[in-house]
């Protein structure tokens, strides 16, 4: 994060030092560890310091996510590009940084901060996935697994890899990758929640399961996870609620989504699913008669939910592109110049950011109708 707009004063160096060290760790229990400096992170541990205190180490299994403040220049520029929806520029900057960092590491040199290369590798995989670039995502996750086998991002990289493999019709490879997650839990002693996440993924990739059968299978996993892994429970609930959407049981699904979005123990993917699903529930309530006051209110609620997905969960490409299309469709119902302009902006953004995706095709179709 940059602070370029701050006015220079005699106190600025101290201020910048304080701001630059303000990383934030979000835990699986819903807590925040603020104003800290993350020093290192690995498959098993995250080490940080607060102020002038000694180093503190916590299990990686207790970390939901980390917001880093001080980043290498190219990584910082990449994150700024992501915020400006310039994903291709971000991918380029991350690639250049990562190549340089790996070259240093291969030559026995240190890279500071120590967490940055693995983080950049993971972000590169995430962003390629958000662009719908399957081969590039597989290459990025492959590089992460090969170069940073002790990284905190390894389990997530395996799950993403399996997702891309399944989407590409490689069911056998996806199954083998998920088995790798289970093996990692058994051999390296990482949190069991990753094994539960792998089991949930396997259920979702099983074409033989749908409706009640899929929900029952998901509930069995949630029961096994128990209260110990709230993030697993919440993921099971939203995926189960998605099957309720397919059955048009919007009232029951809405209650589930509303419960999950209020829980700080949910991870980014779960929240993206929940807000997207909540948008769908409100959308269905309002789209049949969009000119009535009650329907307008429902569509406004749907729009807010979809835009949360777009703004807050940029890495969840399967939901972001869809949310942008549906938000654009809502704007078209307003029949105003501003609504039309906003719709066209969203449709154009989908086409640029997710070329070749089904959502880009839908966006083109709606844009032609305008």
Buried (B, 14 or more C-beta within 10 A) or exposed (E): BEEEEEEEEEEEEEEEEEBBBBBBBBBBEEEEBEBBBBBBBBBBBBBBBBEEEEEEEBBBBBBBEBEBBBBBEBBBBBBBBBEEEBBEBBBBBBBBBBEBBBEEBEEEEEBEBBBBBBBBBBBBBBBBBBBBBBEBBBBBBEBBBEBBEEBBBBBBBBBBBBBBBBBBEBBEBBBEBBBBBBEBBEEEEBBBBBBBBBBBBBBBBBEEBEEEEBBEBBBEBBEBBEEEBBBBBBBBBBBBBBBBBEEEEBEEBBEBBEBBBEBBBBBBBBBBBBBBBBBBBBBBBBBEEBEEEEBBEBBBBBBBBBBBBBEBBBBBBBBBBBBBBBBBBBBBBBEEEEBBEBBBEBBBBBBBBBEEBEBBEBBBEBBEEE
